[in-house]
Amino acid sequence: MNKKTALLFGATGLVGNLLLEELIESGRYSLVRIFVRQATGIDLPGVEETVTDFSDSILLEDRIRGDDVFICLGTTIKKAGSVANMEKIDRDLPVKLAKTARRNGAVRIAVVSSIGAAVSSRNYYLRIKGEMEQGIKEAGYERTVIARPSMLLGDRKEWRTGEVVGKVLMKTVNPLLSGSMRKFRAIHGLDVARAMIILINGDPGTVIAESHELQKAAKSW
């Protein structure tokens, strides 16, 4: 197997942090390039860190070079401060990075979106995610994976009260979600990370995977 270079955006988030570990352990990649706003202190063989606020187009054009792209970027309305700022972070930035990597030769991409994402949604969050997905699809990759997890389980570095309450409730609700409702099952970030690596290495085309499909893919890890 010819080992490749992975580009990872969002390495400090719940899924991104787990994804970094799995990319290293998978043995598929000789180099993992991570792009972060603040230095992480990560010092591991095969990991190259670029600290950037993503405004320097020349720097990004030079550094964003690899085979497989993994995007795990996202924020909350509280942190963003407004829907307009959320659009810049959750929609515009992922598409910009995807297009830059594609110009530089990347051929496969996997991005974290959300269950219910749709351009036509009246919910601003789901609309933004839907518009982000559309932009990623239009970037022209040979293989595109859109992960649409429901509630994410796992330890975040930041406290989200609503999410903590939701996780407690989902422990009871999850077993009751069957059939067409399986896509709403909560999923651990580790399963999402592993599924992204498995799915990105599939045949050419576009795949949209919801929670139950991500869990199924992760089982082949």
Summary of the structure (lengths in Angstrom):
residues: 221
radius of gyration: 16.5
end to end distance: 16.8
largest distance: 50.6
contacts: 712
relative contact order: 0.14
helix: 46%
strand: 20%
